[in-house]
Amino acid sequence: MSILLAQLSQRDANSLLVETHERSLTTGEFLTAVDQASRWLRETNITRLGLLLDNEPAWLVWDMAAQSEGICLIPLPTFFSGAQIAHIVKSAGVTHVISAAELQGLLPSRLLQSVDTPRVPFCSHNRVHRVTSVREPHIPAGTHKITFTSGSTGSPKGVCLSTQHCTVVAESIAARVRFESPRHLCTLPLSTLLENLAGIYQTWLQGGSVVLYPLAHLGFDGGRLTSFDSFIRAMNEAQPESMITVPALLMALVKASQAGLQLPTTFKFAAVGGARVAPRLVEQALAQGIPVYEGYGLSECASVVAINTPEASRAGTSGKVLDHLAVNTVDGEIVVEGPLFLGYMDQPESWGLKRYETGDLGDITSDNFVQISGRKKNLVITNLGRNIAPEWIEGEVFAEGIFEQCVVLGNNLDHCVLLCYASSAVQNSAIDAVIERVNGRLPSYAQLGQWLRLDQPLTVQEGLWTENGRPKREAIASEYTQRFLDKQDEVYDVL
């Protein structure tokens, strides 16, 4: 039995563990479902289980059951494309897939055969598929979870993790955050490792409960928030004490609060991460009474490396390094030592690492706070020889609150430039004003010399954006750099 299940079994069976928009689950009900799901997994002889479900109790039941049986779980992100999911199913040697009926269209039907659905509480509506042709993946011993990240290229890469490592990270977060029986609202897809560990696991370790709404109930379509009214309504319905968010969502909350919309007054801790966060955005959130705390992490470290907390918070940093890790810099690159991932799937040369070069640029203060400036591979080098992290400038621009997308380019140019998309309600004069304000906060070598406005956002279909919302920088630079070169004497253009 995993440490987390063992701790849950010590709780009052009648205590609240999970709440949905339709019902509540007690700890006893949940553990009964896990026990039955574990028995079914054992009897069905499942080796590697793929999970394609919405944010629902069944996801948690299967996750805990897989941990109980030592079965490797492969979350299938609902925001990935069908091609990416097919790649994961085949390459990871998934033997069975459990899915929601409404998500089956993402699955590679030619590889799957439907089997009987198990009679497990809260899971009887799930669909079960057996994979008809299974390869044996090359993975490290002890792999209990393989999380796939699309990264900047959009090609999923399998990060192999052990249950022990995930538990150590969750315990370290819980020890740092220190809330008594917190009430946590899950706002990220459960296929996201961060929501699992920093959201659910650490909340349960502190004797708390989680509020779990379907993504559509939260206003999401896949991985994109399309109904902000629904999101605000769901938050006020849940009245949570904690949640995890990303910069774009935090900006939306700030704008909503500034517009006079009521946000929950119960919040004690709103963690933000996933991308570099501009200090100004954090300041705006705090000014609106949103208790936001920036963190930093990556999948290879089971999602969290450092985090700000009410007891230890410093503006302009991503927080203090968790106690189980040692972090330093080598030539400006963040390097992590301590419990790490087991290695990448099918890359045995990566197995058993004792230290991990993150590819992130930054610094560590004398008292162990992390400052991130950007990704090493994303550095732009202007014709004047300046090395600049585009995330730094993009964070400043995005914090102004008028853009839905913004990408900074600079390679082969005399200065940094901005490619941006904003709604038609935003006038060009407003963009001019933003550029002027941002440039006033930047050193001269990093100031934006031009901007080009798109009339449509960059898309996954064009190969310019990843499914999890990040720019494909090389492809964007290849597509748009020449347009900036052709317009060196112009301030802006609308493409």
C-alpha positions as CSV (number, residue, x, y, z in Angstrom):
1,M,0.0,0.0,0.0
2,S,1.3,3.5,-0.9
3,I,2.0,6.0,1.8
4,L,-0.8,8.2,0.7
5,L,-3.4,5.3,0.8
6,A,-2.1,4.3,4.2
7,Q,-2.6,7.8,5.5
8,L,-6.1,8.0,4.0
9,S,-7.0,4.7,5.6
10,Q,-6.3,6.3,9.0
11,R,-8.8,9.1,8.5
12,D,-12.4,9.0,9.7
13,A,-14.3,7.0,7.1
14,N,-17.1,9.6,7.2
15,S,-14.8,12.6,6.6
16,L,-15.2,14.6,3.3
17,L,-12.6,13.7,0.8
18,V,-13.9,14.7,-2.7
19,E,-16.7,17.1,-3.7
20,T,-18.1,17.4,-7.2
21,H,-20.9,19.6,-8.6
22,E,-23.3,16.7,-8.1
23,R,-22.3,14.9,-4.8
24,S,-19.7,14.5,-2.1
25,L,-17.6,11.4,-1.4
26,T,-16.5,10.3,2.0
27,T,-13.1,8.8,2.7
28,G,-14.7,5.4,3.3
29,E,-16.6,5.5,0.0
30,F,-13.5,6.4,-1.9
31,L,-11.3,3.7,-0.3
32,T,-14.0,1.1,-1.0
33,A,-13.9,2.1,-4.7
34,V,-10.1,2.0,-4.8
35,D,-10.2,-1.5,-3.2
36,Q,-12.6,-2.8,-5.9
37,A,-10.7,-1.1,-8.7
38,S,-7.4,-2.6,-7.4
39,R,-8.9,-6.1,-7.5
40,W,-10.1,-5.6,-11.1
41,L,-6.7,-4.3,-12.2
42,R,-5.1,-7.3,-10.6
43,E,-7.5,-9.8,-12.1
44,T,-7.4,-8.3,-15.6
45,N,-3.6,-8.6,-15.6
46,I,-3.0,-4.9,-16.6
47,T,0.6,-3.9,-16.9
48,R,0.4,-0.3,-18.1
49,L,-2.8,1.7,-17.8
50,G,-3.7,4.7,-20.0
51,L,-6.2,7.1,-18.4
52,L,-8.2,9.5,-20.6
53,L,-10.7,11.0,-18.3
54,D,-12.2,14.4,-17.3
55,N,-11.7,15.9,-13.9
56,E,-13.9,13.4,-12.0
57,P,-13.6,11.0,-9.0
58,A,-12.9,8.0,-11.3
59,W,-9.5,9.6,-12.2
60,L,-8.5,9.6,-8.6
61,V,-9.9,6.0,-8.0
62,W,-7.8,4.6,-10.9
63,D,-4.7,6.5,-9.9
64,M,-4.8,5.3,-6.3
65,A,-5.7,1.7,-7.4
66,A,-2.7,1.7,-9.8
67,Q,-0.4,2.8,-7.0
68,S,-1.8,0.1,-4.7
69,E,-1.0,-2.6,-7.3
70,G,2.3,-1.1,-8.5
71,I,0.9,-0.7,-12.0
72,C,2.4,1.9,-14.3
73,L,-0.1,4.7,-15.0
74,I,0.1,6.8,-18.2
75,P,-2.1,9.9,-18.0
76,L,-3.4,10.9,-21.5
77,P,-3.8,14.6,-21.5
78,T,-7.2,15.7,-22.9
79,F,-5.6,18.8,-24.4
80,F,-3.2,16.6,-26.6
81,S,-4.1,15.9,-30.2
82,G,-5.3,12.5,-31.3
83,A,-2.0,11.9,-33.0
84,Q,-0.1,12.7,-29.8
85,I,-2.3,10.3,-27.8
86,A,-1.8,7.6,-30.4
87,H,1.9,8.1,-30.1
88,I,1.8,7.7,-26.3
89,V,-0.4,4.6,-26.4
90,K,1.9,2.9,-28.9
91,S,5.3,4.0,-27.6
92,A,4.5,3.5,-23.9
93,G,3.2,0.0,-24.5
94,V,-0.1,0.8,-22.9
95,T,-2.0,-2.5,-22.4
96,H,-5.4,-1.0,-21.5
97,V,-7.1,2.4,-21.7
98,I,-9.9,3.7,-19.5
99,S,-11.7,6.6,-21.1
100,A,-14.7,8.8,-20.8
101,A,-17.3,8.2,-23.6
102,E,-17.1,11.8,-24.8
103,L,-13.3,11.6,-25.2
104,Q,-13.2,8.4,-27.2
105,G,-12.8,10.3,-30.4
106,L,-9.2,11.1,-29.3
107,L,-8.2,7.5,-29.1
108,P,-6.7,5.4,-32.0
109,S,-9.6,3.1,-32.5
110,R,-7.7,0.8,-34.9
111,L,-5.5,-0.2,-32.0
112,L,-8.2,-0.8,-29.4
113,Q,-10.8,-3.4,-28.5
114,S,-13.6,-2.7,-26.1
115,V,-13.9,-4.9,-23.0
116,D,-16.4,-5.2,-20.2
117,T,-16.6,-2.2,-17.9
118,P,-15.8,-3.1,-14.3
119,R,-18.4,-2.6,-11.6
120,V,-16.5,-0.2,-9.5
121,P,-18.2,2.6,-7.6
122,F,-17.9,6.0,-9.4
123,C,-16.3,4.2,-12.4
124,S,-19.1,2.2,-14.0
125,H,-19.7,4.8,-16.7
126,N,-16.0,4.6,-17.9
127,R,-15.2,2.8,-21.1
128,V,-12.4,0.2,-21.0
129,H,-10.3,-0.7,-24.1
130,R,-7.6,-3.4,-24.6
131,V,-4.8,-2.4,-26.8
132,T,-4.5,-5.1,-29.5
133,S,-0.8,-4.6,-30.5
134,V,1.5,-3.8,-27.6
135,R,5.2,-3.1,-27.7
136,E,7.4,-3.5,-24.7
137,P,8.8,0.0,-23.9
138,H,12.3,0.5,-22.5
139,I,11.7,2.0,-19.1
140,P,13.6,2.0,-15.8
141,A,12.7,-0.5,-13.1
142,G,10.2,1.0,-10.6
143,T,8.4,3.2,-13.1
144,H,4.9,3.7,-11.7
145,K,3.9,6.8,-13.8
146,I,5.0,8.1,-17.2
147,T,4.1,11.7,-17.7
148,F,4.3,13.1,-21.2
149,T,5.1,16.8,-21.9
150,S,4.9,18.2,-25.4
151,G,7.5,20.9,-24.7
152,S,8.3,23.4,-27.4
153,T,8.4,21.0,-30.3
154,G,5.1,19.3,-29.5
155,S,6.6,15.8,-29.7
156,P,5.6,14.0,-26.5
157,K,8.5,12.9,-24.3
158,G,8.0,10.3,-21.6
159,V,9.3,11.2,-18.1
160,C,9.4,8.1,-15.9
161,L,8.6,8.6,-12.2
162,S,8.3,6.3,-9.1
163,T,5.4,6.6,-6.6
164,Q,8.1,7.1,-3.9
165,H,9.5,10.1,-5.6
166,C,6.0,11.6,-6.2
167,T,5.2,11.1,-2.5
168,V,8.4,12.7,-1.3
169,V,7.6,15.8,-3.4
170,A,4.0,16.0,-2.1
171,E,5.2,15.6,1.5
172,S,7.8,18.3,1.0
173,I,5.2,20.7,-0.4
174,A,2.8,19.9,2.5
175,A,5.6,20.5,5.0
176,R,6.3,23.9,3.4
177,V,2.7,25.1,2.9
178,R,1.4,23.9,6.3
179,F,-2.4,24.3,6.2
180,E,-4.8,22.4,8.4
181,S,-7.4,20.4,6.5
182,P,-7.3,22.6,3.4
183,R,-10.1,22.8,0.8
184,H,-8.5,22.7,-2.6
185,L,-10.2,23.5,-6.0
186,C,-8.7,21.6,-8.9
187,T,-8.5,24.0,-11.8
188,L,-5.9,22.2,-14.0
189,P,-6.6,18.9,-15.8
190,L,-5.9,15.9,-13.6
191,S,-3.5,14.6,-16.3
192,T,-1.3,17.4,-15.3
193,L,1.3,16.1,-12.8
194,L,1.4,19.5,-11.0
195,E,-2.3,19.3,-10.1
196,N,-1.9,15.7,-8.9
197,L,1.1,16.3,-6.5
198,A,0.8,19.9,-5.5
199,G,-3.0,19.9,-5.5
200,I,-4.5,16.6,-4.6
201,Y,-1.7,14.6,-2.9
202,Q,-0.4,17.3,-0.6
203,T,-4.0,18.4,0.3
204,W,-4.8,14.8,1.3
205,L,-1.6,14.5,3.3
206,Q,-2.7,17.5,5.3
207,G,-6.1,16.0,6.0
208,G,-7.9,18.2,3.5
209,S,-10.5,17.7,0.8
210,V,-10.6,18.5,-2.9
211,V,-13.3,20.1,-5.0
212,L,-13.4,18.4,-8.4
213,Y,-15.5,19.9,-11.2
214,P,-15.6,18.7,-14.9
215,L,-13.5,21.0,-17.0
216,A,-16.6,22.2,-18.9
217,H,-18.2,23.2,-15.6
218,L,-15.1,25.3,-15.0
219,G,-15.5,27.0,-18.4
220,F,-12.7,25.1,-20.2
221,D,-12.8,23.6,-23.7
222,G,-9.9,21.1,-23.6
223,G,-7.0,23.1,-22.1
224,R,-8.4,26.5,-23.0
225,L,-10.6,28.7,-20.9
226,T,-13.5,29.8,-23.1
227,S,-16.1,30.9,-20.5
228,F,-14.7,33.1,-17.8
229,D,-18.1,33.6,-16.3
230,S,-18.4,29.9,-15.7
231,F,-15.0,29.9,-14.0
232,I,-15.8,32.7,-11.6
233,R,-19.2,31.0,-10.9
234,A,-17.5,27.7,-10.2
235,M,-14.9,29.3,-7.9
236,N,-17.7,31.1,-5.9
237,E,-19.6,27.8,-5.8
238,A,-16.6,25.9,-4.4
239,Q,-15.3,28.6,-2.0
240,P,-11.9,27.0,-1.9
241,E,-8.9,27.9,0.3
242,S,-6.3,26.9,-2.3
243,M,-5.9,26.4,-6.1
244,I,-3.1,26.2,-8.7
245,T,-3.1,28.5,-11.6
246,V,-1.0,29.7,-14.6
247,P,-0.1,33.2,-15.6
248,A,-2.9,33.6,-18.2
249,L,-5.5,32.5,-15.7
250,L,-4.1,34.7,-13.0
251,M,-4.3,37.7,-15.3
252,A,-7.9,36.9,-16.0
253,L,-8.7,36.8,-12.3
254,V,-6.9,40.1,-11.8
255,K,-8.9,41.7,-14.6
256,A,-12.2,40.3,-13.2
257,S,-11.5,41.6,-9.8
258,Q,-10.5,45.0,-11.2
259,A,-13.8,45.0,-13.1
260,G,-15.7,44.5,-9.8
261,L,-16.5,40.8,-10.1
262,Q,-16.8,39.0,-6.7
263,L,-14.0,36.4,-6.1
264,P,-14.1,33.9,-3.2
265,T,-13.0,35.5,0.1
266,T,-11.9,32.0,1.4
267,F,-8.6,31.9,-0.6
268,K,-5.5,31.5,1.5
269,F,-3.1,30.2,-1.2
270,A,-3.1,30.5,-5.0
271,A,0.0,29.0,-6.5
272,V,1.0,30.2,-9.9
273,G,3.6,28.5,-12.2
274,G,4.0,26.8,-15.5
275,A,5.7,29.8,-17.1
276,R,7.7,32.8,-16.0
277,V,5.5,35.2,-14.1
278,A,6.1,38.9,-14.3
279,P,6.6,40.5,-10.9
280,R,4.1,43.2,-11.9
281,L,1.4,40.5,-12.4
282,V,2.0,39.2,-8.9
283,E,1.8,42.7,-7.5
284,Q,-1.5,43.3,-9.3
285,A,-2.9,40.1,-7.9
286,L,-1.9,40.9,-4.4
287,A,-3.4,44.4,-4.7
288,Q,-6.7,42.7,-5.6
289,G,-6.6,40.5,-2.5
290,I,-5.6,37.4,-4.4
291,P,-3.0,35.6,-2.2
292,V,-0.7,34.5,-5.0
293,Y,2.5,32.6,-4.5
294,E,4.8,31.8,-7.4
295,G,6.5,28.5,-7.8
296,Y,9.0,26.7,-10.1
297,G,9.4,23.1,-11.2
298,L,9.6,20.6,-14.0
299,S,8.4,17.1,-14.7
300,E,11.8,15.6,-14.2
301,C,11.6,16.8,-10.6
302,A,8.0,15.6,-10.2
303,S,6.7,19.1,-10.9
304,V,7.9,21.3,-8.0
305,V,11.4,22.5,-7.1
306,A,10.7,25.7,-5.3
307,I,7.7,27.7,-4.0
308,N,6.8,30.8,-2.2
309,T,4.6,30.4,0.9
310,P,3.0,32.8,3.4
311,E,5.9,32.1,5.8
312,A,8.7,32.5,3.2
313,S,7.9,34.7,0.3
314,R,10.0,37.0,-1.8
315,A,8.9,39.2,-4.7
316,G,10.6,38.6,-8.0
317,T,11.5,35.0,-7.2
318,S,9.9,31.6,-7.8
319,G,10.2,30.7,-4.1
320,K,12.5,28.8,-1.8
321,V,13.9,25.4,-2.8
322,L,12.1,22.4,-1.2
323,D,13.9,20.7,1.6
324,H,14.6,17.4,-0.3
325,L,16.5,19.1,-3.1
326,A,19.8,20.9,-3.5
327,V,19.9,23.6,-6.3
328,N,22.8,25.6,-7.7
329,T,23.8,27.2,-11.0
330,V,26.5,26.3,-13.5
331,D,27.3,29.0,-16.1
332,G,23.9,30.6,-15.4
333,E,21.9,27.3,-15.7
334,I,19.8,25.9,-12.9
335,V,21.1,22.4,-11.8
336,V,19.1,20.2,-9.4
337,E,20.4,17.4,-7.1
338,G,18.3,15.1,-5.0
339,P,15.4,12.7,-5.7
340,L,14.9,12.9,-9.5
341,F,12.9,11.2,-12.2
342,L,14.1,7.6,-13.1
343,G,14.8,8.6,-16.7
344,Y,13.2,9.1,-20.1
345,M,11.4,6.3,-21.7
346,D,13.5,4.6,-24.4
347,Q,16.6,6.6,-23.4
348,P,18.6,4.4,-21.1
349,E,21.5,6.9,-21.1
350,S,19.2,9.2,-19.0
351,W,18.5,6.6,-16.3
352,G,19.8,7.0,-12.8
353,L,20.8,10.6,-12.9
354,K,22.0,12.1,-9.6
355,R,21.9,15.7,-10.9
356,Y,19.8,17.3,-13.6
357,E,20.7,20.3,-15.8
358,T,17.3,21.9,-16.2
359,G,17.9,24.1,-19.2
360,D,16.5,27.0,-17.3
361,L,18.5,30.2,-16.8
362,G,18.5,31.9,-13.4
363,D,20.2,32.4,-10.1
364,I,19.9,31.1,-6.5
365,T,20.1,33.5,-3.6
366,S,22.3,32.9,-0.6
367,D,19.2,31.8,1.4
368,N,18.0,29.4,-1.4
369,F,15.3,31.5,-3.3
370,V,15.2,30.7,-7.0
371,Q,15.2,33.4,-9.7
372,I,14.3,32.3,-13.2
373,S,15.0,34.4,-16.3
374,G,14.1,32.0,-19.1
375,R,15.0,28.9,-21.1
376,K,18.6,28.4,-22.2
377,K,17.5,27.1,-25.6
378,N,15.1,30.1,-26.1
379,L,17.8,32.8,-25.8
380,V,17.7,35.3,-28.6
381,I,20.9,36.9,-29.7
382,T,20.5,40.3,-31.4
383,N,22.8,41.6,-34.1
384,L,24.4,43.8,-31.4
385,G,25.5,40.6,-29.5
386,R,23.1,40.8,-26.6
387,N,21.8,37.5,-25.1
388,I,18.2,38.0,-24.0
389,A,15.6,35.6,-22.5
390,P,12.4,36.3,-24.4
391,E,10.2,35.0,-21.5
392,W,11.4,38.0,-19.4
393,I,10.0,40.6,-21.9
394,E,6.9,38.5,-22.7
395,G,6.0,38.4,-19.0
396,E,6.2,42.1,-18.8
397,V,4.1,42.6,-21.9
398,F,1.5,40.0,-20.9
399,A,1.2,41.6,-17.5
400,E,-0.3,44.6,-19.2
401,G,-3.5,42.5,-19.7
402,I,-4.5,43.3,-23.3
403,F,-2.9,40.4,-25.2
404,E,-4.0,36.8,-25.7
405,Q,-0.7,35.8,-27.3
406,C,2.7,37.5,-27.4
407,V,6.1,36.2,-28.7
408,V,9.4,38.1,-28.6
409,L,11.9,37.5,-31.4
410,G,15.4,38.9,-31.7
411,N,17.8,36.5,-33.6
412,N,19.2,38.2,-36.7
413,L,17.6,41.5,-35.8
414,D,19.0,44.7,-34.5
415,H,16.6,44.8,-31.6
416,C,13.9,42.7,-29.9
417,V,10.5,42.7,-31.6
418,L,7.0,41.6,-30.6
419,L,4.6,39.4,-32.4
420,C,1.2,39.8,-30.8
421,Y,-2.5,38.9,-30.9
422,A,-5.3,40.9,-29.2
423,S,-9.0,41.1,-29.6
424,S,-10.4,43.5,-32.2
425,A,-11.6,45.7,-29.4
426,V,-8.0,46.6,-28.6
427,Q,-6.9,49.7,-30.6
428,N,-3.4,50.0,-32.1
429,S,-2.9,53.1,-30.0
430,A,-3.4,50.9,-26.9
431,I,-0.6,48.6,-28.1
432,D,1.6,51.6,-28.7
433,A,1.0,52.7,-25.1
434,V,1.8,49.2,-23.7
435,I,5.1,49.1,-25.7
436,E,6.0,52.5,-24.3
437,R,5.3,51.5,-20.7
438,V,7.1,48.2,-21.0
439,N,10.1,49.8,-22.7
440,G,10.2,52.2,-19.8
441,R,10.8,49.3,-17.4
442,L,13.4,47.5,-19.6
443,P,17.1,48.3,-20.2
444,S,17.8,49.8,-23.6
445,Y,19.3,46.6,-25.0
446,A,16.1,44.7,-24.3
447,Q,13.5,47.3,-25.4
448,L,11.1,46.4,-28.2
449,G,11.9,48.2,-31.5
450,Q,8.9,46.9,-33.5
451,W,5.7,45.1,-33.2
452,L,3.5,43.2,-35.6
453,R,-0.1,42.5,-34.9
454,L,-1.8,39.3,-36.0
455,D,-5.4,39.2,-37.1
456,Q,-5.7,35.6,-35.9
457,P,-3.9,33.8,-33.1
458,L,-1.1,31.4,-33.8
459,T,-2.4,27.8,-33.9
460,V,-1.5,24.2,-33.3
461,Q,-2.7,23.4,-36.8
462,E,-0.2,25.8,-38.4
463,G,2.6,24.2,-36.4
464,L,3.3,27.4,-34.5
465,W,1.8,26.6,-31.1
466,T,1.8,23.6,-28.8
467,E,-1.3,21.9,-27.5
468,N,-0.4,23.0,-24.0
469,G,-0.2,26.6,-24.9
470,R,3.4,27.4,-25.7
471,P,5.0,29.1,-28.7
472,K,7.0,26.9,-31.1
473,R,9.8,29.5,-31.3
474,E,11.9,28.2,-34.1
475,A,8.9,27.8,-36.4
476,I,7.6,31.3,-35.5
477,A,11.0,32.9,-36.1
478,S,11.2,31.1,-39.5
479,E,7.8,32.4,-40.4
480,Y,8.0,36.0,-39.2
481,T,11.6,37.2,-38.9
482,Q,11.7,38.3,-42.5
483,R,8.6,40.3,-42.2
484,F,10.3,42.3,-39.4
485,L,13.4,42.7,-41.6
486,D,11.2,44.0,-44.4
487,K,9.6,46.6,-42.2
488,Q,12.7,47.9,-40.3
489,D,11.5,51.5,-40.7
490,E,7.9,50.9,-39.6
491,V,6.7,50.8,-36.0
492,Y,3.9,48.3,-36.5
493,D,1.8,46.5,-39.1
494,V,-1.4,44.3,-38.9
495,L,-0.9,40.9,-40.5
